[in-house]
Amino acid sequence: MDKVHFPVLHREVLDALKIKKDGVYVDATLGPGGHSELILRKLDSRGKIIGIDKDIKAIEFAAKRFSDSRVILRRGSFKDMGNILLEEGISEVDGILFDLGISMIQMKDAERGFSFSSDKRLDMRMDITQALSAWDIVNNYSEKELNRILREYGEERNSRKIARLIVKNRERSPINTCSELSKIVESIYRKRGKIHPATRTFQALRIEVNKELENLNAGLYASENLLKESGRLCVISYHSLEDRIVKQFIANKVREGVFRKITRKPMTASLEEIKINPASRSAKLRVAEKI
Ligand SMILES: C[S@@+](CC[C@H](N)C(=O)[O-])C[C@H]1O[C@@H](n2cnc3c(N)ncnc32)[C@H](O)[C@@H]1O
């Protein structure tokens, strides 16, 4: 298995997708291709995987990993999955996987500005061709907007205080790096809990930079139209805002008679998996089947 990234809930995902040897599968969040590789091993020469990622570096990494004509790699957002597949001459598929969030490769690359300890510029763009970065938000959004983002996307109780402090600090000079921002957030907490005090702030900024919740909604609706009858939708989410969107989408579609629920409760990682891959700790897998 890949040393850089161990695919989260990989056994559960492979089971849930009910892979057919000659099936066509979409890996809507390709990343370094961990899940795709496992799916590929189950396909024969007639099968196909379409791997999509916003991040050109993920596509380049995967292009080196897979020299296989059954794998199609496309840079783009999963919200545009319908058009991407149409351009490839594909109108329906047997399964779609979303493994949301960022990959360990993105997280560990200090230049990408995702991690709080990095002394690199605040960035957090998954798609490096996009204009808006975390720097723009931190240095240009109004106090009111910062407060809203921190509260809604970070579920941060101290959103008001943090927004005020950000504005106060940037009046002196711009807040340039991830570590500068973490220190500002840390300064309002007297005690440190189990998680880093800047975790919620960074989550909020990442969601705003990458429009993650809007994209997730659009991606789920796109998948509804692409799945064949009995096709499986598998979504791994990592925080409650994402999970709520997935849960509500599936519940609505079950009510409309479009999907059948496969997981009553989301599947989570075993203690054994969490020990090997701590990032799997917060993972929740929900599965639905197209009727
Ligand atoms: C957790 S990683 C996926 C890891 C992958 N499943 C594996 O096992 O190697 C999530 C990936 O999704 C990509 N991503 C996030 N939002 C996206 C979107 N709207 N469209 C396409 N890719 C997206 C990120 O750039 C990242 O590479």
The ligand as an SDF file (V2000), in Angstrom:
LIG
                    3D

 27 29  0  0  0  0  0  0  0  0999 V2000
   -8.9710   13.0930    1.3110 C   0  0  0  0  0  0  0  0  0  0  0  0
   -8.3150   13.4130   -0.2580 S   0  0  0  0  0  0  0  0  0  0  0  0
   -8.7070   11.9870   -1.1650 C   0  0  0  0  0  0  0  0  0  0  0  0
   -7.7610   10.8530   -0.9190 C   0  0  0  0  0  0  0  0  0  0  0  0
   -8.0200    9.6410   -1.8070 C   0  0  0  0  0  0  0  0  0  0  0  0
   -9.3330    9.0850   -1.5670 N   0  0  0  0  0  0  0  0  0  0  0  0
   -6.9940    8.5640   -1.5940 C   0  0  0  0  0  0  0  0  0  0  0  0
   -7.3300    7.5160   -1.0270 O   0  0  0  0  0  0  0  0  0  0  0  0
   -5.8310    8.7020   -1.9840 O   0  0  0  0  0  0  0  0  0  0  0  0
   -9.4470   14.5720   -0.9110 C   0  0  0  0  0  0  0  0  0  0  0  0
   -9.0990   15.1180   -2.2940 C   0  0  0  0  0  0  0  0  0  0  0  0
  -10.2770   15.7280   -2.8060 O   0  0  0  0  0  0  0  0  0  0  0  0
   -9.9320   16.8590   -3.5440 C   0  0  0  0  0  0  0  0  0  0  0  0
  -11.1230   17.7080   -3.6000 N   0  0  0  0  0  0  0  0  0  0  0  0
  -11.7310   18.3780   -2.6010 C   0  0  0  0  0  0  0  0  0  0  0  0
  -12.8060   19.0480   -3.0600 N   0  0  0  0  0  0  0  0  0  0  0  0
  -12.9020   18.7690   -4.3810 C   0  0  0  0  0  0  0  0  0  0  0  0
  -13.8210   19.1580   -5.4090 C   0  0  0  0  0  0  0  0  0  0  0  0
  -14.8340   19.9810   -5.1830 N   0  0  0  0  0  0  0  0  0  0  0  0
  -13.6200   18.6490   -6.6370 N   0  0  0  0  0  0  0  0  0  0  0  0
  -12.5870   17.8110   -6.8950 C   0  0  0  0  0  0  0  0  0  0  0  0
  -11.6760   17.4360   -5.9750 N   0  0  0  0  0  0  0  0  0  0  0  0
  -11.8330   17.9060   -4.7350 C   0  0  0  0  0  0  0  0  0  0  0  0
   -8.7600   17.4510   -2.7830 C   0  0  0  0  0  0  0  0  0  0  0  0
   -7.9700   18.2600   -3.6240 O   0  0  0  0  0  0  0  0  0  0  0  0
   -8.0160   16.1810   -2.3150 C   0  0  0  0  0  0  0  0  0  0  0  0
   -6.9970   15.8310   -3.2020 O   0  0  0  0  0  0  0  0  0  0  0  0
  1  2  1  0
  2  3  1  0
  2 10  1  0
  3  4  1  0
  4  5  1  0
  5  6  1  0
  5  7  1  0
  7  8  2  0
  7  9  1  0
 10 11  1  0
 11 12  1  0
 11 26  1  0
 12 13  1  0
 13 14  1  0
 13 24  1  0
 14 15  1  0
 14 23  1  0
 15 16  2  0
 16 17  1  0
 17 18  1  0
 17 23  2  0
 18 19  1  0
 18 20  2  0
 20 21  1  0
 21 22  2  0
 22 23  1  0
 24 25  1  0
 24 26  1  0
 26 27  1  0
M  CHG  2   2   1   9  -1
M  END
$$$$
